[in-house]
Amino acid sequence: MNIKIFGKLTDTFQNEKYQLNDKVNTVSELKEILEIYFPELKSLNYLIIVNNQNAKESDPIPEGAEIALLPPYSGG
């Protein structure tokens, strides 16, 4: 799974892209795995975007989905 990283989160990942080889089915599973590999994420606020939509933790992640991690933003 390819994950695009944006904003200050690139400091944590030291890159704008991250390749995750673990199998994940839901957004909550993705978050748990990322927080194991990058414990500093636990103290950060961030959004998980799946196929250009803000995802809830219970949402499934379809195979081949486009994933992005974004810091919180204001406005809308």
Rosetta blueprint (number, residue, H / E / L):
1 M L
2 N E
3 I E
4 K E
5 I E
6 F L
7 G L
8 K L
9 L H
10 T H
11 D H
12 T H
13 F H
14 Q L
15 N L
16 E L
17 K E
18 Y E
19 Q E
20 L L
21 N L
22 D L
23 K L
24 V L
25 N L
26 T E
27 V H
28 S H
29 E H
30 L H
31 K H
32 E H
33 I H
34 L H
35 E H
36 I H
37 Y H
38 F L
39 P H
40 E H
41 L H
42 K H
43 S H
44 L L
45 N L
46 Y L
47 L E
48 I E
49 I E
50 V E
51 N L
52 N L
53 Q E
54 N E
55 A L
56 K L
57 E L
58 S L
59 D L
60 P E
61 I L
62 P L
63 E L
64 G L
65 A L
66 E L
67 I E
68 A E
69 L E
70 L E
71 P L
72 P L
73 Y L
74 S L
75 G L
76 G L
